[in-house]
Amino acid sequence: MKREPTKRLGAGKTDSEEIKTHPWFKNINWDDVYNRKLVHPKPPKKEIKVTRAALSLEEKAYGAYANIGQFDMKYVPNMESIL
């Protein structure tokens, strides 16, 4: 986060090697990155629960615009169970 580009990591004579040897990247296999073999971690899917309170907050937040972007009840599964 240096303002002057010449002082930034990787802007020196060794170019990207300076970045590759930085301790933050010590566990990275750069050959796997180059050959596109590196598997990135996938974030876990989170289940979103729709509650009466959440719907109420949305209506309050949008005020006069409550119908814009509001939940369409026919597409929310098991809506009867939470209302």
N, C-alpha and C positions, 0 to 999 in steps of 0.2 A: 504494500500500500504506500509506495513512494510516489510523490508527485512528479519528480524528475525521472523520465524514462531510462536514462543511463544508469540510474542507481537501483533499478528494479531487479529482482531475482531473475536470472536468465538473460540479462542484457549485457553480460560481460563477454570476455573473449571466448569462454567455453560454451556460450549459448545455452542450449537445452541441457547439456551435461551438468550444469550448475543446479538445475532444477531436479534432475534425476538423482543426484547424490545428496539432496537435502534430506535430513533425518525424517521428515514427515512421510516421505515416499520410500522408506527403507524396505518395506515388505512388497513392493511392486516389482513384478518381473516384466521389465520393459520389452523383452523379446515377445512375450505373450501379448502385450499391448499392441506392439507393431503388427503382429500377425493376426490380430483380432481374436485371440483365444481367451482373453481375460473375461471372466464371467462376473458381471456386476451384481451386487446384492439387490434383490427385489424387496421393496418395502411390503410389510404385511398389509393385507386388505383389512380395512376397518368397517365394521358394521355400523351403519348410521340408524339410530332409533328415532322415529318421529313420535313426539309426544304432544299432548294437548298444550303443555306449557310452551313448547317450541313453536307451535303454530300460533299461539297467542302472541308471543314475542315478535314473530314475523309480522303479524298484522299491526302491532304497535310501531314497529320500526319503519314500516312502509307508509303508515298513515293513509293518506288519500290514494296512494299508489299500491294499496294492498293487493289489488287484482293483478298487478304486473309481476310476474315471476312467482306467483303464489303456487303452492302445491296443488296439483290436480288430483283430487281425492280418488278418482277412478283408477289412477295408476299407483296408488300407495297400497301395498298389500296389507291385509288385516287391519284396516283403519277402524273398523267397528270395535275391535278389541281394546283400542286405546282411548276411544272417545267416551 
